[in-house]
């Protein structure tokens, strides 16, 4: 089941923000994340805030139905307009995630996007993305999304090997994600991403290479590759604990990452974030860059997180409770926190160090600077950017990114 929400102070019933949150907002881009919490089945490794029909039956009534979900989410978009007041910023990015957003009708996703356009306006070059399960779209669906204003789509591929997909409880067949890329291109999508996962129990180096080659051969301009994280409470964690499948160790993860980076580089994909590669700067995911650079975004939907001007908040998790709050004219916010200057400094280091451009050394304190010099000497940071005042991870540094970050934030 989904992990628990963090603690925090109460969110006002009307969702209002302190005046400080909008100070200087004109200098920050604004994005929207729209969470669709429905899945046909629950994958064995997933602890996201998603629900199958069986999990919702009897617990949310009509309010939790996906049939009227788009109307409920539009209500939150309108609430966002009230909370942000006369903020003049057009929306720079929209990302529809889940769950499986494409379980909704294409018209529902287009209607949610239209509400953002009507309430806020979209920047002329706005990036508009939806995630999609390969088995839940077809050419007509993709064409409807493209005509409705979407210009980027992200397909969950995970692996090209059937036995790996089976361990992950993925329901699509090998080859279908690659076909989806062709269908998206034919529908007019400028940017297409494929998501891969490495380190699944039973996956070999050859399996991983086959997945990389299949993904690249499909012709996306962006690929994300994530190490499998086994979360407590998931079906996969229970299977590993029972000894049904082996646990993959960190050395295997490191080897798979090195294989990925080499194969991507040879195919013309450059890394721009530790787990993300693109064929050009235009192919980068701008929405994720908003997160990594601490910009403003409003997360609409059950369990969605938002950040505006140093205020972070999160919605109630259950679709029924979420819909009930909005139906009563109240914010669905479950809690929030006001980030201090020190919080924001630490988060900048945590997030920006993962980027190709790295993080300014000026953000580091005395201990962090000492740690950065040690990391430089150990080959974890690149020499030339360091001389220019930035900490940028080397390939070896990317393998140890979490450890490097822990040292630098001191």
Secondary structure as UniProt FT lines:
FT   TURN            13..14
FT   HELIX           19..22
FT   TURN            23..24
FT   HELIX           25..27
FT   STRAND          30..36
FT   TURN            44..45
FT   HELIX           53..56
FT   TURN            57..59
FT   HELIX           61..64
FT   TURN            67..68
FT   HELIX           69..84
FT   TURN            85..86
FT   STRAND          91..98
FT   HELIX           101..103
FT   HELIX           106..119
FT   STRAND          122..133
FT   HELIX           134..136
FT   HELIX           139..147
FT   TURN            148..149
FT   STRAND          152..158
FT   HELIX           162..168
FT   TURN            174..175
FT   HELIX           176..187
FT   STRAND          191..198
FT   TURN            201..202
FT   HELIX           205..218
FT   STRAND          222..227
FT   TURN            232..233
FT   HELIX           235..241
FT   TURN            242..243
FT   HELIX           250..266
FT   TURN            267..268
FT   STRAND          270..273
FT   TURN            274..275
FT   STRAND          276..278
FT   HELIX           281..283
FT   HELIX           286..292
FT   TURN            293..294
FT   STRAND          296..300
FT   TURN            302..303
FT   STRAND          305..308
FT   TURN            309..310
FT   STRAND          311..315
FT   HELIX           319..327
FT   TURN            328..329
FT   STRAND          333..338
FT   HELIX           341..352
FT   TURN            353..354
FT   TURN            356..357
FT   STRAND          359..360
FT   HELIX           361..363
FT   HELIX           366..377
FT   TURN            378..379
FT   HELIX           383..387
FT   TURN            388..389
FT   STRAND          390..391
FT   HELIX           395..399
FT   HELIX           401..408
//
